[in-house]
Amino acid sequence: MKGTRAAARLPVGFADLDPPETWPRPASAPRPERLAAPLETLSGVGPSVRRKLERIGLVEVGDLLWERPRRYEEPVPAKRVSDLFGDEEAALEVVVRSVSSRRRGRLKILTARVSDETGEIKATWFNQPWLEARLTAGTRVRVRGRANRFGFAVSSFDLEGEAETADFAPVYPASEDVSQKKLRDLRSQALASVRDAGEPLPSRLRAAEGLPLRADALAVLHRPSSLEEAETGRARLAFDELLVLQLALARVATEREVASAEALGSPGELLGRYRASLPFELTPDQERAIAELDEDLRRTVPMQRLLQGDVGSGKTVVALYALLRAVEAGRQAALMAPTETLAEQHFLTVDELCAPLGVRVSLLTSSVRAREHAALRQLLASGDAQLVVGTHALIQKEVEFADLAVAVVDEQHRFGVGQRRALVEGRSPHVLHLTATPIPRTLALTVYGDLDVSELALPPANRKPVVTAWVTEDRSSEAYRRLRRHLDEGRQAYVVCPLVEESETRVARAAEAEAERLRGAELRGYRVGCVHGRLKTAERRELMASFKAGELDVLVATTVIEVGVDVANATIMIVQEADRFGLAQLHQLRGRVGRGAEQSYCLLVSRPREELTEEAVERLEALVATTDGFELAERDLEIRGEGQLLGGRQSGLSDLRFVRLRRDRGLLERAREVAQGLDGEGLLEDDVDRLLGEAEHLGES
């Protein structure tokens, strides 16, 4: 035990710091209501700033403390103007001589002539117009940045002694309209309430593990004097998260042991005919996943398996295998998808494969006519409906299954916990969860500890990787020129509209307006259709069928095509304003092309590079560098953090805000050991209850 504990410690152990006499001490009676106060209670946060902060997930004072910096500014050499050489990063102590500003499109550029005793240089700020009033002649300023052929590009600065370019200054996830200066200033204010964070761990456990107080950890996380100190604070907070998670997983495992499902035995004649009917050979990953499913279905413990696969890896074929196992046993099977578009695509694919096998497939969505809806409900209740594909309509109170044996939940992270529980409530079916968003295996094994995990990493052998290129708006004409060449060769294309953070109706209008513009401009003379979430079911089906039949050349679309659309003749995609999309979403969109044997292309069009956030540049560069979804997931893990990768702050699993799993393997093992040793002690029960109530994957026995 001692050897394991020692191995779990980080290079700088918790107990190795000097006594933190200058760190804030938590009050004996914490007041968490201060952390729950809205951000408007802080200085400098009015309605406009509040809305901008909400867009990056900051709503309450506590949100500022419970988000770790992406990185810290490394120390840079202080130089004189005459000593600047190349593009080396440096800090200058200078005086402002004059200031001017100009616009280039949406980019606001502020330029100041600054000097020291050795010379003068032009310093440039982007998108910070408010600085013009403060950079008056004679003002002393410390700037940090890089020299270039235009002068000196400023990344951070000090005005009148403000500590912005201090060594180890934190760099937080940001957006174009919220500066690092603003985020640091708000954190400084929030740290006044750090004592209200409370201390969930008993002193004996903290002493045994060499853990600093939670409030101390938060303080040094946001205001470290060294990188080692910052890492020690982060690791204490990560330990809390991992411990709560391990306690929750242990409780779920105990509860699941008492559940029982009917074993389905071994696959028989129907599954043999299904495999023989497939027009392709299964990949080794698919064969491995099917073997794992068969092993699960032989047991009386309900299967809870996550099947994660990259774009085009063949998850549907494996999912249908699981569904047909139930049908072969004379029982019922259901596949639930989060949207009507995806449910319809699944229905068409599954029905085509099942028809030759004599298996009838039904579709149940909210758009099904009332008479058909009632008839299908009756078939489900009597057991005559063997296999049903549907949306959340499957979990309405009036829908009853006679004998549901296998349930498949596609894109499971897009359903709420209550929705997925409703599908299995009162029953104990075997459940297979599907996700097209690859999750690094270390993360999957940690946060899906209550699920067995199967991976489909390899695409079919005839697929070629999609060639991806990133171009800025001023070169978008080149992208459309390449797209037209594909059309002239008889291929088809997608154009994905910009992401609009408004209502679905506005998104639909924007897509229709863009389709109309393209018909009269870049795509004049070509057959252009437009699909979005506001179309009626019949219209959407007709459009998709026309595109699949080659009756349309280009499909202008919103992100409704993110999953489930399979047209082999579509070989090129343009994503407009690609910098506004997340990395996982861009990868899913790209997966709509490259589904045949032809070489396919994805062209990402963005605003000028200097207008983009650091994170946006990293996302686009990562997408160009690889088509491997698991590698991209690891990159996304670094860019966005473990919690955000799992899907939104509404998920309890997004509480993994401080964990860095590739670094924290030892910490994870120690949290498991501690969790086992705390069995029955009631430690962190409130946190465990909260996690089980909020989490997307836990507690679904």
URQUI-V306852 format. One record per residue. N is the residue number from 1. D_LAST is the distance of its C-alpha to the last C-alpha in whole Angstrom. Layout:
{{N:D_LAST} {N:D_LAST}}
This chain:
{{1:32} {2:35} {3:36} {4:32} {5:32} {6:36} {7:34} {8:32} {9:34} {10:36} {11:39} {12:40} {13:38} {14:37} {15:40} {16:43} {17:43} {18:47} {19:46} {20:45} {21:47} {22:48} {23:44} {24:43} {25:42} {26:39} {27:40} {28:39} {29:38} {30:36} {31:36} {32:33} {33:34} {34:37} {35:34} {36:32} {37:36} {38:36} {39:38} {40:41} {41:42} {42:43} {43:47} {44:47} {45:44} {46:45} {47:43} {48:44} {49:43} {50:40} {51:39} {52:39} {53:37} {54:34} {55:34} {56:33} {57:31} {58:33} {59:33} {60:33} {61:35} {62:32} {63:31} {64:35} {65:34} {66:30} {67:31} {68:33} {69:36} {70:36} {71:39} {72:42} {73:45} {74:47} {75:51} {76:53} {77:57} {78:59} {79:62} {80:65} {81:66} {82:68} {83:66} {84:63} {85:63} {86:61} {87:57} {88:56} {89:54} {90:56} {91:57} {92:60} {93:62} {94:64} {95:66} {96:65} {97:69} {98:68} {99:65} {100:64} {101:61} {102:60} {103:58} {104:57} {105:55} {106:52} {107:52} {108:54} {109:56} {110:58} {111:61} {112:63} {113:66} {114:65} {115:68} {116:68} {117:72} {118:71} {119:71} {120:69} {121:66} {122:64} {123:60} {124:58} {125:55} {126:52} {127:51} {128:52} {129:55} {130:55} {131:56} {132:59} {133:60} {134:60} {135:61} {136:65} {137:68} {138:68} {139:65} {140:64} {141:60} {142:58} {143:56} {144:54} {145:54} {146:55} {147:59} {148:59} {149:62} {150:62} {151:62} {152:59} {153:56} {154:54} {155:50} {156:51} {157:53} {158:55} {159:57} {160:59} {161:57} {162:54} {163:51} {164:50} {165:51} {166:51} {167:49} {168:46} {169:45} {170:41} {171:41} {172:38} {173:36} {174:38} {175:39} {176:43} {177:44} {178:42} {179:44} {180:44} {181:46} {182:45} {183:41} {184:43} {185:45} {186:42} {187:40} {188:43} {189:43} {190:40} {191:40} {192:42} {193:39} {194:38} {195:38} {196:36} {197:33} {198:32} {199:31} {200:28} {201:29} {202:31} {203:34} {204:34} {205:31} {206:33} {207:36} {208:35} {209:33} {210:36} {211:34} {212:36} {213:35} {214:33} {215:36} {216:38} {217:36} {218:35} {219:39} {220:40} {221:37} {222:39} {223:43} {224:43} {225:46} {226:45} {227:42} {228:42} {229:41} {230:39} {231:37} {232:37} {233:35} {234:33} {235:31} {236:31} {237:29} {238:27} {239:26} {240:25} {241:22} {242:21} {243:21} {244:19} {245:17} {246:17} {247:16} {248:13} {249:12} {250:13} {251:11} {252:7} {253:9} {254:10} {255:7} {256:5} {257:9} {258:10} {259:7} {260:10} {261:11} {262:15} {263:16} {264:19} {265:21} {266:24} {267:25} {268:28} {269:31} {270:29} {271:27} {272:31} {273:32} {274:30} {275:31} {276:34} {277:34} {278:33} {279:36} {280:35} {281:34} {282:31} {283:31} {284:30} {285:27} {286:26} {287:27} {288:25} {289:21} {290:22} {291:23} {292:19} {293:17} {294:20} {295:19} {296:15} {297:16} {298:18} {299:15} {300:13} {301:10} {302:8} {303:9} {304:8} {305:12} {306:14} {307:17} {308:20} {309:23} {310:26} {311:28} {312:30} {313:28} {314:27} {315:23} {316:24} {317:25} {318:22} {319:20} {320:22} {321:22} {322:19} {323:19} {324:22} {325:21} {326:19} {327:22} {328:24} {329:22} {330:24} {331:20} {332:19} {333:18} {334:17} {335:18} {336:17} {337:20} {338:20} {339:24} {340:26} {341:28} {342:26} {343:24} {344:28} {345:29} {346:26} {347:27} {348:30} {349:29} {350:27} {351:30} {352:32} {353:31} {354:30} {355:33} {356:35} {357:32} {358:33} {359:29} {360:29} {361:27} {362:26} {363:26} {364:25} {365:25} {366:27} {367:30} {368:30} {369:33} {370:33} {371:34} {372:32} {373:29} {374:30} {375:30} {376:27} {377:25} {378:27} {379:27} {380:23} {381:23} {382:25} {383:24} {384:27} {385:25} {386:24} {387:22} {388:22} {389:22} {390:22} {391:21} {392:19} {393:21} {394:19} {395:17} {396:20} {397:20} {398:23} {399:21} {400:19} {401:18} {402:20} {403:18} {404:15} {405:14} {406:14} {407:13} {408:14} {409:14} {410:17} {411:18} {412:15} {413:16} {414:18} {415:16} {416:15} {417:11} {418:12} {419:13} {420:10} {421:8} {422:11} {423:12} {424:9} {425:9} {426:11} {427:10} {428:8} {429:10} {430:10} {431:10} {432:12} {433:13} {434:17} {435:19} {436:23} {437:23} {438:23} {439:22} {440:24} {441:22} {442:23} {443:21} {444:18} {445:18} {446:18} {447:16} {448:13} {449:13} {450:9} {451:10} {452:13} {453:16} {454:19} {455:22} {456:24} {457:27} {458:30} {459:32} {460:34} {461:37} {462:39} {463:38} {464:40} {465:39} {466:39} {467:42} {468:42} {469:44} {470:44} {471:47} {472:48} {473:50} {474:53} {475:53} {476:50} {477:53} {478:53} {479:49} {480:50} {481:53} {482:51} {483:49} {484:52} {485:53} {486:50} {487:50} {488:54} {489:52} {490:50} {491:47} {492:45} {493:43} {494:41} {495:42} {496:39} {497:40} {498:40} {499:36} {500:37} {501:35} {502:36} {503:35} {504:34} {505:37} {506:39} {507:38} {508:38} {509:42} {510:42} {511:41} {512:44} {513:46} {514:46} {515:46} {516:49} {517:51} {518:50} {519:52} {520:55} {521:55} {522:53} {523:52} {524:55} {525:56} {526:52} {527:50} {528:47} {529:44} {530:41} {531:38} {532:36} {533:33} {534:35} {535:37} {536:36} {537:34} {538:37} {539:39} {540:36} {541:36} {542:40} {543:40} {544:37} {545:39} {546:42} {547:41} {548:40} {549:43} {550:45} {551:47} {552:46} {553:47} {554:45} {555:41} {556:41} {557:38} {558:35} {559:32} {560:31} {561:32} {562:30} {563:27} {564:28} {565:32} {566:33} {567:37} {568:39} {569:42} {570:41} {571:42} {572:43} {573:41} {574:42} {575:40} {576:42} {577:42} {578:39} {579:39} {580:37} {581:34} {582:31} {583:32} {584:28} {585:29} {586:33} {587:31} {588:29} {589:33} {590:35} {591:33} {592:34} {593:37} {594:38} {595:36} {596:39} {597:42} {598:44} {599:44} {600:42} {601:43} {602:41} {603:43} {604:42} {605:44} {606:44} {607:47} {608:49} {609:48} {610:49} {611:47} {612:44} {613:42} {614:41} {615:38} {616:39} {617:41} {618:39} {619:36} {620:39} {621:41} {622:37} {623:37} {624:40} {625:40} {626:37} {627:35} {628:32} {629:29} {630:28} {631:31} {632:31} {633:27} {634:29} {635:32} {636:30} {637:28} {638:31} {639:33} {640:30} {641:28} {642:24} {643:23} {644:25} {645:24} {646:20} {647:21} {648:23} {649:23} {650:21} {651:18} {652:17} {653:17} {654:21} {655:22} {656:22} {657:26} {658:28} {659:26} {660:28} {661:26} {662:29} {663:31} {664:28} {665:27} {666:29} {667:28} {668:24} {669:25} {670:26} {671:23} {672:21} {673:24} {674:24} {675:21} {676:21} {677:24} {678:23} {679:20} {680:21} {681:23} {682:22} {683:23} {684:22} {685:19} {686:20} {687:20} {688:16} {689:15} {690:17} {691:15} {692:12} {693:13} {694:15} {695:13} {696:12} {697:10} {698:8} {699:6} {700:4} {701:0}}
